[in-house]
Amino acid sequence: MKDENLAQSVLASRTSLLTEDVIREWLIRRVADQADVDVSAIDTAAPFDSYGLNSIVTVKIAGDVEKFVKRTLSPALLFEHTSIDELASYLASELENGEPAVVTD
């Protein structure tokens, strides 16, 4: 029981570090890298497809997000939440609730 409480405490502290701003900044860097543009060129309100990312790259970014937040996510996440602002807000809300952001089948 003590180990379980410790594990929950560590998980809570890890997810509490992933605020909406932290997630947004990570997404900005990731999208800029994949789109081969400077981070200053990223508009967080713009749709992901405005950066010319194809579906393969978009699914790859979704996988990277999954690793970053340490949750199982839908590969279609970037199609469901179409901008950095939308996705960061969604993920922060889900992580705050301590629930998986999106569970895949």
C-alpha positions, -999 to +999 in steps of 0.1 A: +000+000+000+028+024+008+044+018-026+011+024-043+007+058-025+043+067-035+036+058-071+004+079-071+023+108-055+051+106-081+025+105-110+006+134-095+038+155-093+048+145-129+014+155-144+012+187-123+043+198-141+026+195-174+006+227-174-011+241-205+018+265-210+044+237-208+024+215-232+019+244-256+057+253-256+066+216-262+040+214-291+054+246-306+089+232-307+077+198-320+056+213-348+083+238-358+108+209-360+085+187-381+075+217-404+111+228-406+103+264-396+115+286-368+095+285-336+087+322-340+068+313-372+044+291-353+009+305-347-006+284-319-042+292-330-035+280-366-046+246-377-019+219-378-025+214-415-015+250-422+021+239-416+020+214-445+022+184-422+010+152-439-010+125-421+021+104-414+039+133-397+007+142-378+003+107-364+041+107-355+036+139-336+006+123-318+029+095-308+055+119-295+028+137-275+017+103-261+053+097-248+056+133-235+024+131-214+029+094-206-007+085-216-022+064-242-037+087-269-056+084-301-034+086-332-061+110-345-055+134-317-043+162-339-072+158-362-097+160-333-079+190-317-068+210-347-044+236-332-017+238-307-039+259-284-068+235-286-046+205-280-027+220-251-059+231-234-075+197-239-044+177-226-039+200-196-075+196-186-074+158-190-041+156-171-054+178-143-083+154-139-059+125-136-076+106-164-061+093-196-065+120-223-078+096-249-079+058-246-074+040-279-092+008-287 
